[in-house]
Amino acid sequence: MKILVLNGSPKREKSDTLHITRAFLEGMQAASPQDIHIIDVIDRHIEYCTGCFACKRNGGTCIHDDDMRDILNEILESDLLLFSFPLYCYGMPAPLKALLDRTMPLSSMAMRKAGDRYEHIEQADFSRLRYMMICGCGFPNSRHNFEPAVAQFMQCFPRNHTIITIPESPMFNAPEAAIVTEPRLALVRQAGKQYAQTGAIDRALLAEISSPMIPEAQYAAIVNEGMGE
């Protein structure tokens, strides 16, 4: 499988969330060889979308001549598009959102009805493409935190999507937390292997992965102590 990973963290390889993503990819690799390319979005030249819709009227060519042209070509050549990012203000970091906005050339101005919603008709064939969101946050739990980002992702990619959210993600960059992070990463590897083999992840496994690694109050106390609160 050809996998394009869009690392949305400005921390690049030091991203808390990327620890989770790497474990997932390791699980996939354990099931079968994968062709993986990771892009650190912060390092790419991606202009902001101006909303001119020229791309939707001229066959998909954007007015900006930047790195998005190559990225769009790579998206179309991929089997899995994996968005890996930390939660910023209940959404994705700005560089990754800019990239998402610039996928406009993949669709035309023409619309069709799909269920209860309307969507733009594709200008290219990416029907085989699957989508994944792996997102970590620094809060002690998943409730009332990931919902906006999840809702946006599901609206953008209503079919063939899989979503993994993990709270307390800064612990993945803390060596002293290995006693709880390593078992969690083992579960993520299991999920990756399962996804590579079946194209899906068991709901119970997803729920376990998304649960707090240590009690919420304990995590909050550790964070506050580190901040001198």
C-alpha positions as CSV (number, residue, x, y, z in Angstrom):
1,M,0.0,0.0,0.0
2,K,1.3,3.5,-0.8
3,I,0.8,5.7,2.2
4,L,1.2,9.5,2.3
5,V,1.6,10.8,5.8
6,L,0.9,14.5,6.3
7,N,2.6,15.5,9.5
8,G,0.8,18.6,10.6
9,S,2.9,19.3,13.7
10,P,5.2,22.3,13.6
11,K,7.5,20.2,15.8
12,R,8.2,17.9,12.8
13,E,9.8,14.6,14.0
14,K,9.5,15.7,17.6
15,S,5.7,15.7,17.4
16,D,3.9,14.0,20.3
17,T,1.3,12.7,17.9
18,L,3.9,11.3,15.5
19,H,4.9,8.8,18.1
20,I,1.4,7.3,17.7
21,T,1.5,7.5,14.0
22,R,4.9,5.8,13.8
23,A,3.6,2.9,16.0
24,F,0.5,2.6,13.7
25,L,2.7,2.4,10.6
26,E,5.0,-0.2,12.4
27,G,1.9,-2.3,12.9
28,M,1.0,-2.0,9.2
29,Q,4.6,-2.9,8.2
30,A,4.4,-6.0,10.5
31,A,1.4,-7.2,8.5
32,S,2.9,-6.5,5.0
33,P,5.5,-4.2,3.4
34,Q,4.2,-0.6,3.0
35,D,5.4,2.2,0.8
36,I,5.4,5.2,3.3
37,H,6.3,8.8,2.6
38,I,6.1,11.4,5.5
39,I,5.8,15.1,4.6
40,D,6.4,17.6,7.3
41,V,3.9,20.2,6.2
42,I,5.5,23.1,8.0
43,D,8.6,22.8,5.7
44,R,6.6,23.0,2.4
45,H,5.8,26.1,0.5
46,I,2.0,26.2,0.5
47,E,0.2,29.5,-0.3
48,Y,-3.2,30.2,1.2
49,C,-6.3,29.4,-1.0
50,T,-7.9,32.6,-2.2
51,G,-11.3,31.1,-3.0
52,C,-11.1,32.2,-6.6
53,F,-12.3,28.8,-7.8
54,A,-10.1,29.0,-10.9
55,C,-8.9,25.5,-10.3
56,K,-12.5,24.2,-10.4
57,R,-13.1,25.8,-13.8
58,N,-9.9,25.2,-15.7
59,G,-9.3,21.5,-15.1
60,G,-7.6,21.6,-11.7
61,T,-4.8,24.1,-12.2
62,C,-4.3,26.4,-9.2
63,I,-3.2,30.0,-9.6
64,H,-0.4,29.3,-7.1
65,D,2.8,27.6,-8.4
66,D,4.1,26.1,-5.2
67,D,4.7,22.7,-3.5
68,M,1.0,21.8,-3.6
69,R,1.2,20.8,-7.2
70,D,3.6,17.9,-6.4
71,I,1.6,17.1,-3.2
72,L,-1.7,16.8,-5.1
73,N,0.0,14.5,-7.6
74,E,1.3,12.3,-4.7
75,I,-2.2,12.3,-3.2
76,L,-3.6,10.9,-6.4
77,E,-0.9,8.2,-6.5
78,S,-1.5,7.1,-2.9
79,D,-3.8,4.4,-1.4
80,L,-4.0,5.9,2.1
81,L,-3.9,9.6,3.0
82,L,-2.9,9.8,6.7
83,F,-3.4,13.1,8.5
84,S,-1.2,13.1,11.7
85,F,-1.6,16.2,13.8
86,P,-1.9,17.6,17.4
87,L,-5.1,19.4,18.4
88,Y,-4.7,23.2,18.0
89,C,-7.7,25.2,19.2
90,Y,-9.9,22.1,18.7
91,G,-8.8,21.7,15.1
92,M,-5.7,21.1,13.0
93,P,-2.6,23.3,12.9
94,A,-2.7,26.2,10.4
95,P,-0.1,24.8,7.9
96,L,-2.1,21.5,7.6
97,K,-5.4,23.4,7.3
98,A,-3.8,25.5,4.5
99,L,-2.9,22.2,2.7
100,L,-6.4,20.9,3.1
101,D,-7.8,24.1,1.7
102,R,-5.6,23.7,-1.3
103,T,-7.1,20.3,-2.3
104,M,-9.8,22.3,-4.0
105,P,-8.4,21.4,-7.5
106,L,-9.4,17.8,-7.0
107,S,-13.1,18.7,-7.5
108,S,-15.1,20.8,-10.0
109,M,-17.8,23.4,-9.5
110,A,-20.4,20.9,-10.5
111,M,-22.3,19.4,-7.6
112,R,-24.2,16.2,-7.0
113,K,-26.5,15.1,-4.1
114,A,-25.1,12.3,-1.9
115,G,-27.6,11.3,0.7
116,D,-28.7,14.4,2.6
117,R,-25.8,16.6,1.4
118,Y,-24.3,18.0,-1.7
119,E,-20.7,17.5,-2.8
120,H,-18.5,18.7,-5.6
121,I,-17.9,16.2,-8.4
122,E,-14.3,15.0,-8.8
123,Q,-11.9,16.2,-11.5
124,A,-9.7,13.1,-11.0
125,D,-10.2,9.5,-10.0
126,F,-9.3,9.0,-6.3
127,S,-12.0,6.5,-5.6
128,R,-9.5,4.0,-4.2
129,L,-8.1,6.5,-1.7
130,R,-8.7,5.8,2.0
131,Y,-8.3,8.5,4.7
132,M,-7.0,8.4,8.3
133,M,-6.8,10.9,11.0
134,I,-4.5,10.4,14.0
135,C,-4.7,13.2,16.5
136,G,-3.3,13.7,20.0
137,C,-4.1,16.3,22.5
138,G,-2.7,17.5,25.8
139,F,-6.0,17.3,27.8
140,P,-6.7,14.4,30.2
141,N,-9.6,12.9,28.2
142,S,-11.2,12.9,24.8
143,R,-14.6,14.3,25.8
144,H,-15.4,17.8,24.4
145,N,-12.0,18.1,22.8
146,F,-11.7,16.2,19.6
147,E,-15.3,16.6,18.4
148,P,-14.7,19.7,16.1
149,A,-11.7,18.2,14.4
150,V,-13.4,14.8,14.0
151,A,-16.6,16.5,12.5
152,Q,-14.5,18.5,10.0
153,F,-12.6,15.4,8.9
154,M,-15.8,13.4,8.5
155,Q,-17.3,16.2,6.4
156,C,-14.2,16.4,4.2
157,F,-13.9,12.7,3.8
158,P,-17.3,11.1,4.4
159,R,-16.3,7.7,3.0
160,N,-13.5,5.3,3.7
161,H,-12.2,7.1,6.8
162,T,-10.7,5.9,10.1
163,I,-10.1,8.2,13.1
164,I,-7.8,7.6,16.1
165,T,-7.7,10.2,18.9
166,I,-5.5,10.0,22.0
167,P,-5.5,12.3,25.0
168,E,-2.5,12.9,27.3
169,S,-0.3,12.7,24.2
170,P,2.6,14.8,25.6
171,M,3.5,11.7,27.7
172,F,4.8,10.1,24.5
173,N,7.7,12.5,24.5
174,A,8.4,11.8,28.3
175,P,10.8,8.9,28.8
176,E,9.7,8.6,32.4
177,A,6.2,7.8,31.2
178,A,7.2,4.7,29.3
179,I,5.5,2.4,31.8
180,V,2.2,3.6,30.5
181,T,3.0,4.8,27.0
182,E,4.7,1.6,25.7
183,P,1.6,-0.5,26.4
184,R,-0.5,2.1,24.6
185,L,1.8,2.1,21.6
186,A,1.6,-1.7,21.6
187,L,-2.2,-1.3,21.2
188,V,-1.6,1.2,18.4
189,R,0.7,-1.3,16.6
190,Q,-2.0,-3.9,17.0
191,A,-4.5,-1.5,15.4
192,G,-2.1,-0.8,12.5
193,K,-1.6,-4.5,11.8
194,Q,-5.4,-5.1,12.0
195,Y,-6.0,-2.2,9.6
196,A,-3.4,-3.5,7.1
197,Q,-5.0,-6.9,7.2
198,T,-8.7,-6.0,7.1
199,G,-9.0,-2.3,6.3
200,A,-10.7,-1.6,9.6
201,I,-10.0,-1.4,13.3
202,D,-12.1,-3.1,16.0
203,R,-14.3,-0.6,17.9
204,A,-13.3,-2.0,21.2
205,L,-9.6,-1.6,20.4
206,L,-10.2,2.0,19.2
207,A,-12.0,2.8,22.4
208,E,-9.1,1.4,24.5
209,I,-6.6,3.4,22.5
210,S,-8.6,6.6,23.0
211,S,-8.9,6.2,26.7
212,P,-6.7,8.1,29.2
213,M,-3.4,6.3,30.0
214,I,-3.4,7.5,33.6
215,P,-6.3,8.9,35.7
216,E,-7.4,12.2,34.5
217,A,-6.9,14.0,37.8
218,Q,-3.4,12.6,38.2
219,Y,-2.4,13.8,34.7
220,A,-3.9,17.3,35.3
221,A,-2.0,17.5,38.6
222,I,1.3,16.5,36.9
223,V,0.8,19.1,34.2
224,N,-0.1,21.8,36.7
225,E,2.9,21.0,38.9
226,G,5.2,21.3,35.9
227,M,3.7,24.7,35.2
228,G,4.1,25.8,38.8
229,E,0.3,25.9,39.3
